[in-house]
Amino acid sequence: MARDDSARWLPSFLGRVPAPLSEPERIKLLGEVFGIQGGKNPLNYVVRPLVDTPITRALARRRPVVIYGSSKQGKTCVRRRAIPADESVVLSCQQYWSMEDINKAVLREAGYVPITSQVETQKRDLRMSGRIDARGRLPFVESGLNVEAGRNRADELTNTFNTEPIDLGDVNQVISQLKALDFRKVVVLEEFHVLPIGTQKRFAQALKAFFDEGSDVRFVVVGVWRDSDHLIQLHGDLAGRIDAVDADKWTDTSLRNVIQSGAEIMNIRFDPQFAGRLIAQCVSSVWIVQEVCYKACESVGIMVGDGSAGKLVGADFDVSAAIAEIVGNLTGRYANFIREFAKPHVELWPDSSLAQWVLGLIIVSDTEELEAGLNIGSIVQFIEQNNDQYIVDRGDLVQVLLNVGPAQAKINTSPPIIDYIHSPGRLDIVDRAFFAWRNEQTRANLLEDCGLPAEFVRGWTRSSRSTGRHRS
């Protein structure tokens, strides 16, 4: 009787309820509950149905998933909860990676052991010969692969299957090899945004091939941007083939649940006014919420959830000062970004003054305006209104905006702070903590750091003081 493989592609975790994050019999450390932990989710993880549920649903439909949002908004935590570690392979993308590098990394994780690499005249490291090490897996013999037998130092029988060299630039060969390996794990590409745009485009094309060929390999892409159609813009044929999940959205209710969940685990109570002030001032940043809660507990000596008997925390805690201290620790990152981005980058754009004015608009705009994104029209209007008889060359401006990613990579701003979406032509802030940091700064000083004309800085300062809108 023929074997029924109709469900062989289903990862074993689909349909399984994720295990609880908390361990009821163990004393919880404060750092395990509030804040970012390396390799683990915080114990006060809050499920957001519009974020968590679509990921498992998409994988069940054999669809690639894109998890996107601003930095420190829980993208990796969402991925960890949805996909168990033993069912996934996690690759951290590098700035220099080509599509061949991605394919090589996936094949190695799948068990393909490279033996030699051949460098051709026109292509770099495009072919890789290798072997598949397996114990007791005879189905490979049926595929016509050459089989060798030997014994290792432990005198254990090991079968080594030599394969033909693989063209790492040929997605069809890669798909075939992964099928031969019976590889069915979810491949996660973290930090996808750092890849060169050419590599991103080639991956988007390859992703369509994986989907159309019915590959058992599922891909999850995690990146810092605010555009749900990022991969579709790279390759239009992905429309209808991938699902995008926005991990950036944190409602006041979700943030309040984060605070309440952590309080229950630590066996404390947060003062209601403390929670209200924190949610009002956190600029919808879950990272800021976690850090402030940590500091509030630390300030009264609560470092473990060892039975504080419902102690009240936060009644006299200065939320504003705590946020200022937290984002103040990022001053080096943000100040360096402003200074370095404003410098001439002749290989990226012809007119550095346009980049300076773009920064200027970011600095003077209201938070609500930045959250909605700055369109080209508003940028042009801002520049022309502050430069008599100056007409912005939109082509030059678009060139600046298209290169905000490469410029940030050049000046080592990672993760990025700003991102441009070519269609519909919108500049986004993709680091919510930047909002809070900017609000703590003297804006005139930031404008000077941008290299904008002193006359404009003085004029804006006078106007700001008269309206009281910003800290000038």
Secondary structure, 3 states (H helix, E strand, C coil): CCCCCCCCCCCCCCCCCCCCCCCCCCCCEHHHHCCCECCECCCCCCCCHHHHHHHHHHHHCCCCEEEEECCCCCHHHHHHHHCCHHHEEEEECCCCCCHHHHHHHHHHHCCEEEEEEECCCCCCCCEEEEEEEECCCCHHHHCCCEEEEEECCCCCEEEEEECCCEECCCHHHHHHHHHHCCCCCEEEEECHHHCCHHHHHHHHHHHHHHHHCCCCCEEEEEEEECCCCHHHHHCHHHCCCCEEEECCCCCHHHHHHHHHHHHHHHCEEECHHHHHHHHHHCCCCHHHHHHHHHHHHHHCCCCECCCCCCEEECCCCCHHHHHHHHHHCCHHHHHHHHHHHCCCCCCCCCCHHHHHHHHHHHHHCCHHHHHHCEEHHHHHHHHHHCCCCCCCCHHHHHHHHHCHHHHHHHCCCCCCCEEEECCCCEEEECCHHHHHHHHCCCHHHHHHHCCCCHHHHHHHHHHHHHHCCCCC
